[in-house]
């Protein structure tokens, strides 16, 4: 999502993108609902399938979160 902030994502598309990392369709759906609740993504109206896109300014926020998470993972691995 962060690589192309203007892209619209259905749950199926998000699952396909993350399947190689072992993310199930159920997990992809749960994350979409969490991101909707946090207003990081917004619904794309007029789509038959649940489709979302990043909300304005959300890409920068997600990049910060990913950076913090990656840093914390690296710190744990070094310990």
Helices and strands as residue ranges (DSSP letters): E 9-10, H 11-18, G 19-21, H 25-37, E 41-43, E 51-54, H 58-78
